[in-house]
């Protein structure tokens, strides 16, 4: 079984986005954008309806967690929801059914293969990608622990594939 890794390289993320755009896969691009920019669970994202995202500045998942939406994501949402009913699924198949995780898995796998990306980049990488970049920017492990319901710093660091000796970090950083 392959363990997924975060997508650490920004250029790789941009290549994935560009290929989605080139293939005119707006739905899949929006799903990818939401996942890597919010850390929301794929299962929760697939349950969203149009009314959950139209004219919103925050994505609210499970009535518990809210995530700010980027301007690019808002534009994608507007494009994808134009002339759609508020009650219909945001992510749906050509037949109008709610998109499922298996389809998303194979679709993303196809994108990764076309780009020649490592087999350890999967749909499970999306949340890890958000977490990795959030940590690199803010060094905020407590938020990530809360977001992913993890009980230890070590678990969170392992999840985002960061090898850091927290003890040394704080010993070097505190001078009173």
Secondary structure, DSSP 8 states (H G I E B T S, - for coil): ---------HHHHHHHHHHHHHTT-HHHHHHHHHHHHH---HHHHHT-BGGGTTT-SEEEETTTEEEE--HHHHHHHHHHHTT--TTSBSSB-TTS-B--HHHHHHHHHHHHHHHT--TT--TTHHHHHHHHHHHHHH--HHHHHHHTT-S-HHHHHHHTT----HHHHHHHH---
